[in-house]
Amino acid sequence: MNVNVCAILVTYNRLDTLKQALEHVLAQELRPATVIVVDNKSTDGTIEYLQTIDGRDTIHCIFMESNTGSAGAIAAAMKYGLSGNEYQYFWVLDDDTLYAPNALIELVENMEQSKFSMIGLHGAHLKLGKKYPVRADIKLQEADYAMIDGALIKADVVRNVGPVCEEFFMMADDHEYSVRMQRRGYKIGVLKNGADNRLYLGGGEKFSRATLWRGYYSARNHMFIVKKHFSLLNLVGYIWMQTKLLITAAVMAPDRFQRVKLRLIGIWHGITGVGGRTLDPGTLRFTKH
């Protein structure tokens, strides 16, 4: 199959899993023409490792000057990919997911035989801003949203609608991208073929430390989506969802005060347009206001 695919692999302080993920990408039945590895200012030896493989075996590395999150890293790689070679597709990856050898070729084959301009391996339907899973018994189906981790996107889409929004840092950047695509008339598909093995799922338990910073960024970034793509129904859905989450945290969470505070700040930052890496996921301290 003669197609020109640019794979984008984002990493941050996961050297061991990065090596595994990269091995799986390079072992694809349909091998990407280029693998862009974007490092988000790692401190665990990842940068030193990447410097030894940069420029070898179709690999190109981008070293970010600060941690820009998945959104900033993906955007940087998309811009780089559009500036040179005429790629047909971008395949967006994370450093904690391992892909079966047939993952990419099946995505490309289904893309070329369908009406879709982005196909993900996981996705959902959206109603009032809430995600409802697609059917598990249909291999390829239309959806409103596709998770960007593992998704194949036509390069022409990125040329026409732009890269993902850097201001999102983490969380909901793929949600916004799906909405942006649909508003431009592009269709999104989900391929249920079990070709990915995700090693780390979300924030863990409901009231884990990770869900503290995720709650902040989710509240903020979904408000960004409401503002960017406004509709009354989306606003009502956002208010309803945030109210439920705030009440749940206030009643059930052991760290209720911190959890409610971070989500409320996230809502406020979304309203006032404070974007980027504002809350450090490691320290849970705000880096800028």
N, C-alpha and C positions, 0 to 999 in steps of 0.2 A: 504494500500500500504506500503510495507516494504522497505523503502529507507532511507539512512542516509545522511541528508542534513545539511550542516553548513551554517547558515546565517551570513553575515558580514554587520554590520550596523555602518557606519561612522558618527561621530557627531562633531560639533564645535559650541559652543555658541548658541544653539537652544534648550534650555531645554524644553520649552513647546511643540514644534513640535516633539522633540525626544520622549517624553512620548506618544504622539499620534501614532507616527510611530511604537514604540515598542509594543503598544497595538495591532496594526494591524498585526504585525509579529506573535505575540503569539496567535492570533485568527485565524490563517490559518487552513483551513480544513485538510491540510497535515502539521503538525507542524514540524519545524526544530528540529533536534536532539540537536543542540547547536546554540545559538545566541551569536556571538562575537560582543560586542559593543566596538568600538575603539574611544577613546576621544583624540582629537588633542589639548590638553592643554587648555581647555575651562576656562573662567574666570567668568561665569555667574551662578555658582552653579551646573553645570552639573556634575562635578567631585564628589562633595559631594553626589549628588543624586545617581550616579552610584555606589558609595561605599556602599550604603545601599542595593543594589540589586545584587551586584556581588556575584556569586556563588549560587544564588537562581533561581529556575524555568528555568533550563538549560542555564542560562545567565553567560557568562564569559566576564569580562571587561579588556581591555588593555588601559593603561594610557600612552600616548606618552609624552616624555620629552619636546617636542616642537611641534609647528604646522608643521606637515609634509605634509599637504594637503591631498586630497583624495587618491592620488597615494601612498604616504608613508603609510597611514593608512591601505589601502586595502592590500598592500604588507605585512605589519606586520601581519595582520590577516590571510592571506593565509599561511604564513610561520608557524604561530602557529598551524593552522589547519592541515598542512601536518606533523607536528612533533609528533602528537599523534594518535588520532582516525582515522580509515580508512573511511573517508567520501567518498561518491560517487559523491557528488555535492557541489559546493559553490554557494550560492545565494547572490549576491552583492547588497547592499541597501544603500540608503542615508537617512538622517534624515528629509528631507523635502518632502518625497513621502509616500503616504498612499496607501496600497494595499488591494484590495478586498479579501475576504476569499478564493476565488478560484484561486488566482494568482499563488501560488506555485504549487498546484496540477496540474494545466493545463500546466505549464512549464515542470514539470517532465513527465507527460503523453506524451506530444508532443516530448520531447527529446527521450524517450524510444521507440517511434514509428517512429522515423525519422533517418536520416543520420547525424544530426547536433550534434556538440560537444559544442556549445554555442548557446543559444537562448535568445535574448533580446526582450523587449517589444517595442523598437523603434530602427530603423536602417536605413541604406542607401546603395546605390551603390556608388562606388568611381570611378571617372574618372578624371585623371590629378590632383589628390589630392582633388577634390571637391566632396562634398556629394550631391547625388540626392536621394530624398525620395523613399522608397519602395512603392508599390501600396497599397492603403488603402482598396481595395476590396478583397484582398487575405489574409486569416487568417494566414497561415503559409507559409513563402516563404524564399528562399535563398537570402542572402545579402552579401556585402563585409564588412560591418561594423555594429556592434551592440552597442548601448549605454550600458555602464556597469551598470548604475543605474537600478536595476531590473532584470539584466541578470542572467541566470542560466548557470554555467560552469561546465563541467565534471572535477572532481578532477584530473583525469589522465592527462588532458590537462595541468593543473598547475604543476603537477609533471614533465611533459616532456618539457614544454616551459618556465617554471618559472612563478613567480608572475608578476604583472604589474611593470613598471619601476618607482622606487621611485624618480629618478631624475626629473621626469616631474612635481612634486608637484601638480599642477592643470592644467586641460585642455589637451585634446588629448591623455591621457594615454590609454583610451579605443580604440582610433583609432590605436595607435601603437600596442596594444595587438591583435586587429583584424588582422592587417597585419602580425604580427608574427605568429599567428595561421594558417593563410592561407598559409604562406610560408612553414609550416610544414605539410600541407596537410589536416588540419582540416576544416570542413565546418561550416558556421555560418548561423543561421536562425533568423527570426523576427516573433514573434507571435502577431498579431493585435487582441487583445481581450478586450482592454479597461479596464484592471484590475488595472491600477494605476492612482492615482490622484496626480499630481505633483503640489506642492503648490507655489514654486518659480521657474520661468522659466528664465534661463540664466542671462544675465546682465541687463534686463529691456529694456529701450529705447536704440536706436542706439548709441547715444552719451552720455550715462550715465556714472557716475563715475566708476561703475563696469566694463564697457567695456574698460576702460583705462587699468586696470591690466590684464583683460582677453586678450586684444589685445597683450600685451607684452608676456604673457605666450603662447598664441596661435602661435604667430610668432616664438618664440624660440623653442617650442616643435615640431612644424611641421618641422622645420629645423632638429631637432633631428631625426625625422622619415625619412626624405630624406637621412640623413647620415647613419642611421642604416640599411635602406632597399633601397639602392640606385638604381635608374633607371633614365635614361635621361628624360623620360616622366614625372616622378614625380618631377624632378628638374625644368623642364619647367613649369609644373603646379604650383609649389610653387612660382616661380618668377612672373608668371602672376597674381596669386592671391594676393601676397603681393604688387605688383605694383598697382593694382586696389584699394586695401584698403588704401594704402598710399595716392594716388591721391584723393580718396574720403574724407579722413580725412583732407587733406591739403586744399581742396576747400570748404567743407561743415561744418566741425566741429567747434563749437565755441571755443573749447580749442585745436585748430589745432596744435599748436607748441608742447604742452606736449604730445598729442596723437601720432603725427608723431615721436617724439623723443623716446617715450617708445617702439613703434613698431620697430624702427630702432635698438635700443639697444637689443630688443628681437632677432632680426635677427642675430646681432653680437654675442650675447651670445650663440645662437644655433650653429653658425659656430665654435666658440672657445670652445664649450663644457662646458659652465658654467651652471650647473644644480642645482636642489633643490629649496628651498624657497629663491629666490634672491630679489624679490620685495614684500614688505609687502602690501597686499591688502587693509589694513585699512589706512595706512599712505601714501601709494604710494611712499615710500622711499626704496632704495635698502639696503638690509641687508648684502650683501657680493658681491664681484666683481670677 
